[in-house]
Amino acid sequence: MEYGIFGRNKLIDQLSPKIEDYSISGKCSKCGECCSRLLPVTKSEMKAIIEYTIKNNIEIQAYMLTAQDNWKCPFFNGNKCLIYEVRPLICKEYYCYNYYKSHENIAPKFIDKKYYSIDMWKLVETIEKIRGELKWILEKKLNI
């Protein structure tokens, strides 16, 4: 077996699932193929997503709610990521067009943090619960 960079890439090719290149000339095509419902995220990333969606009044469209059984992230609306500004590190660093770059450069960024496997649909349910509680507080407690 070969060692060194080329042998290592050959081994990765043999052992890893193939990642399709949906990019357009190396740039993200916003196709959503990488937008998974299950993601590794930190507590601070979850907090940022919750705060961002409430502050910016981001709601999941009705058609997305009916498609809840699919494996897409609920924050991908078919055209773009609704939480792009606060998307998790895994989303920021994913490269469907450069498989080797993603393996060699991403791993060190994930070492020092604690990640949780989160179902993004469950996070949406949490956000909607918080939004409902905030609305109740505004209506009942502040007479707004």
MODELLER restraints for C-alpha pairs under 7 A, 6 or more apart:
rsr = mdl.restraints
at = mdl.atoms
rsr.add(forms.Gaussian(group=physical.xy_distance, feature=features.Distance(at['CA:19:A'], at['CA:96:A']), mean=6.18, stdev=0.5))
rsr.add(forms.Gaussian(group=physical.xy_distance, feature=features.Distance(at['CA:20:A'], at['CA:96:A']), mean=6.36, stdev=0.5))
rsr.add(forms.Gaussian(group=physical.xy_distance, feature=features.Distance(at['CA:21:A'], at['CA:96:A']), mean=5.19, stdev=0.5))
rsr.add(forms.Gaussian(group=physical.xy_distance, feature=features.Distance(at['CA:21:A'], at['CA:97:A']), mean=4.75, stdev=0.5))
rsr.add(forms.Gaussian(group=physical.xy_distance, feature=features.Distance(at['CA:22:A'], at['CA:29:A']), mean=6.58, stdev=0.5))
rsr.add(forms.Gaussian(group=physical.xy_distance, feature=features.Distance(at['CA:22:A'], at['CA:96:A']), mean=6.75, stdev=0.5))
rsr.add(forms.Gaussian(group=physical.xy_distance, feature=features.Distance(at['CA:23:A'], at['CA:29:A']), mean=5.06, stdev=0.5))
rsr.add(forms.Gaussian(group=physical.xy_distance, feature=features.Distance(at['CA:23:A'], at['CA:97:A']), mean=5.99, stdev=0.5))
rsr.add(forms.Gaussian(group=physical.xy_distance, feature=features.Distance(at['CA:26:A'], at['CA:97:A']), mean=6.02, stdev=0.5))
rsr.add(forms.Gaussian(group=physical.xy_distance, feature=features.Distance(at['CA:30:A'], at['CA:79:A']), mean=6.44, stdev=0.5))
rsr.add(forms.Gaussian(group=physical.xy_distance, feature=features.Distance(at['CA:30:A'], at['CA:80:A']), mean=5.96, stdev=0.5))
rsr.add(forms.Gaussian(group=physical.xy_distance, feature=features.Distance(at['CA:32:A'], at['CA:76:A']), mean=6.70, stdev=0.5))
rsr.add(forms.Gaussian(group=physical.xy_distance, feature=features.Distance(at['CA:32:A'], at['CA:78:A']), mean=6.96, stdev=0.5))
rsr.add(forms.Gaussian(group=physical.xy_distance, feature=features.Distance(at['CA:35:A'], at['CA:72:A']), mean=5.58, stdev=0.5))
rsr.add(forms.Gaussian(group=physical.xy_distance, feature=features.Distance(at['CA:35:A'], at['CA:73:A']), mean=5.25, stdev=0.5))
rsr.add(forms.Gaussian(group=physical.xy_distance, feature=features.Distance(at['CA:35:A'], at['CA:76:A']), mean=6.89, stdev=0.5))
rsr.add(forms.Gaussian(group=physical.xy_distance, feature=features.Distance(at['CA:36:A'], at['CA:71:A']), mean=5.82, stdev=0.5))
rsr.add(forms.Gaussian(group=physical.xy_distance, feature=features.Distance(at['CA:36:A'], at['CA:72:A']), mean=4.76, stdev=0.5))
rsr.add(forms.Gaussian(group=physical.xy_distance, feature=features.Distance(at['CA:36:A'], at['CA:73:A']), mean=4.96, stdev=0.5))
rsr.add(forms.Gaussian(group=physical.xy_distance, feature=features.Distance(at['CA:37:A'], at['CA:71:A']), mean=5.14, stdev=0.5))
rsr.add(forms.Gaussian(group=physical.xy_distance, feature=features.Distance(at['CA:37:A'], at['CA:72:A']), mean=4.89, stdev=0.5))
rsr.add(forms.Gaussian(group=physical.xy_distance, feature=features.Distance(at['CA:37:A'], at['CA:73:A']), mean=4.09, stdev=0.5))
rsr.add(forms.Gaussian(group=physical.xy_distance, feature=features.Distance(at['CA:37:A'], at['CA:74:A']), mean=6.97, stdev=0.5))
rsr.add(forms.Gaussian(group=physical.xy_distance, feature=features.Distance(at['CA:37:A'], at['CA:119:A']), mean=5.65, stdev=0.5))
rsr.add(forms.Gaussian(group=physical.xy_distance, feature=features.Distance(at['CA:37:A'], at['CA:120:A']), mean=5.22, stdev=0.5))
rsr.add(forms.Gaussian(group=physical.xy_distance, feature=features.Distance(at['CA:37:A'], at['CA:121:A']), mean=6.77, stdev=0.5))
rsr.add(forms.Gaussian(group=physical.xy_distance, feature=features.Distance(at['CA:38:A'], at['CA:117:A']), mean=6.43, stdev=0.5))
rsr.add(forms.Gaussian(group=physical.xy_distance, feature=features.Distance(at['CA:38:A'], at['CA:118:A']), mean=5.50, stdev=0.5))
rsr.add(forms.Gaussian(group=physical.xy_distance, feature=features.Distance(at['CA:38:A'], at['CA:119:A']), mean=4.61, stdev=0.5))
rsr.add(forms.Gaussian(group=physical.xy_distance, feature=features.Distance(at['CA:38:A'], at['CA:120:A']), mean=6.15, stdev=0.5))
rsr.add(forms.Gaussian(group=physical.xy_distance, feature=features.Distance(at['CA:39:A'], at['CA:117:A']), mean=5.50, stdev=0.5))
rsr.add(forms.Gaussian(group=physical.xy_distance, feature=features.Distance(at['CA:39:A'], at['CA:118:A']), mean=5.37, stdev=0.5))
rsr.add(forms.Gaussian(group=physical.xy_distance, feature=features.Distance(at['CA:39:A'], at['CA:119:A']), mean=6.67, stdev=0.5))
rsr.add(forms.Gaussian(group=physical.xy_distance, feature=features.Distance(at['CA:40:A'], at['CA:115:A']), mean=5.46, stdev=0.5))
rsr.add(forms.Gaussian(group=physical.xy_distance, feature=features.Distance(at['CA:40:A'], at['CA:116:A']), mean=5.25, stdev=0.5))
rsr.add(forms.Gaussian(group=physical.xy_distance, feature=features.Distance(at['CA:40:A'], at['CA:117:A']), mean=4.54, stdev=0.5))
rsr.add(forms.Gaussian(group=physical.xy_distance, feature=features.Distance(at['CA:40:A'], at['CA:118:A']), mean=6.16, stdev=0.5))
rsr.add(forms.Gaussian(group=physical.xy_distance, feature=features.Distance(at['CA:41:A'], at['CA:88:A']), mean=6.20, stdev=0.5))
rsr.add(forms.Gaussian(group=physical.xy_distance, feature=features.Distance(at['CA:41:A'], at['CA:115:A']), mean=5.06, stdev=0.5))
rsr.add(forms.Gaussian(group=physical.xy_distance, feature=features.Distance(at['CA:41:A'], at['CA:116:A']), mean=5.40, stdev=0.5))
rsr.add(forms.Gaussian(group=physical.xy_distance, feature=features.Distance(at['CA:41:A'], at['CA:117:A']), mean=6.55, stdev=0.5))
rsr.add(forms.Gaussian(group=physical.xy_distance, feature=features.Distance(at['CA:41:A'], at['CA:118:A']), mean=6.70, stdev=0.5))
rsr.add(forms.Gaussian(group=physical.xy_distance, feature=features.Distance(at['CA:42:A'], at['CA:114:A']), mean=6.07, stdev=0.5))
rsr.add(forms.Gaussian(group=physical.xy_distance, feature=features.Distance(at['CA:42:A'], at['CA:115:A']), mean=4.72, stdev=0.5))
rsr.add(forms.Gaussian(group=physical.xy_distance, feature=features.Distance(at['CA:42:A'], at['CA:116:A']), mean=6.14, stdev=0.5))
rsr.add(forms.Gaussian(group=physical.xy_distance, feature=features.Distance(at['CA:45:A'], at['CA:88:A']), mean=5.93, stdev=0.5))
rsr.add(forms.Gaussian(group=physical.xy_distance, feature=features.Distance(at['CA:48:A'], at['CA:86:A']), mean=6.32, stdev=0.5))
rsr.add(forms.Gaussian(group=physical.xy_distance, feature=features.Distance(at['CA:49:A'], at['CA:83:A']), mean=6.92, stdev=0.5))
rsr.add(forms.Gaussian(group=physical.xy_distance, feature=features.Distance(at['CA:49:A'], at['CA:86:A']), mean=6.05, stdev=0.5))
rsr.add(forms.Gaussian(group=physical.xy_distance, feature=features.Distance(at['CA:50:A'], at['CA:127:A']), mean=5.95, stdev=0.5))
rsr.add(forms.Gaussian(group=physical.xy_distance, feature=features.Distance(at['CA:54:A'], at['CA:131:A']), mean=6.79, stdev=0.5))
rsr.add(forms.Gaussian(group=physical.xy_distance, feature=features.Distance(at['CA:60:A'], at['CA:74:A']), mean=6.80, stdev=0.5))
rsr.add(forms.Gaussian(group=physical.xy_distance, feature=features.Distance(at['CA:64:A'], at['CA:74:A']), mean=6.67, stdev=0.5))
rsr.add(forms.Gaussian(group=physical.xy_distance, feature=features.Distance(at['CA:73:A'], at['CA:120:A']), mean=6.16, stdev=0.5))
rsr.add(forms.Gaussian(group=physical.xy_distance, feature=features.Distance(at['CA:74:A'], at['CA:120:A']), mean=6.63, stdev=0.5))
rsr.add(forms.Gaussian(group=physical.xy_distance, feature=features.Distance(at['CA:74:A'], at['CA:121:A']), mean=6.14, stdev=0.5))
rsr.add(forms.Gaussian(group=physical.xy_distance, feature=features.Distance(at['CA:75:A'], at['CA:81:A']), mean=5.69, stdev=0.5))
rsr.add(forms.Gaussian(group=physical.xy_distance, feature=features.Distance(at['CA:75:A'], at['CA:82:A']), mean=5.18, stdev=0.5))
rsr.add(forms.Gaussian(group=physical.xy_distance, feature=features.Distance(at['CA:75:A'], at['CA:83:A']), mean=6.42, stdev=0.5))
rsr.add(forms.Gaussian(group=physical.xy_distance, feature=features.Distance(at['CA:76:A'], at['CA:82:A']), mean=6.09, stdev=0.5))
rsr.add(forms.Gaussian(group=physical.xy_distance, feature=features.Distance(at['CA:93:A'], at['CA:106:A']), mean=6.53, stdev=0.5))
rsr.add(forms.Gaussian(group=physical.xy_distance, feature=features.Distance(at['CA:94:A'], at['CA:102:A']), mean=6.42, stdev=0.5))
rsr.add(forms.Gaussian(group=physical.xy_distance, feature=features.Distance(at['CA:95:A'], at['CA:102:A']), mean=5.92, stdev=0.5))
rsr.add(forms.Gaussian(group=physical.xy_distance, feature=features.Distance(at['CA:138:A'], at['CA:144:A']), mean=5.54, stdev=0.5))
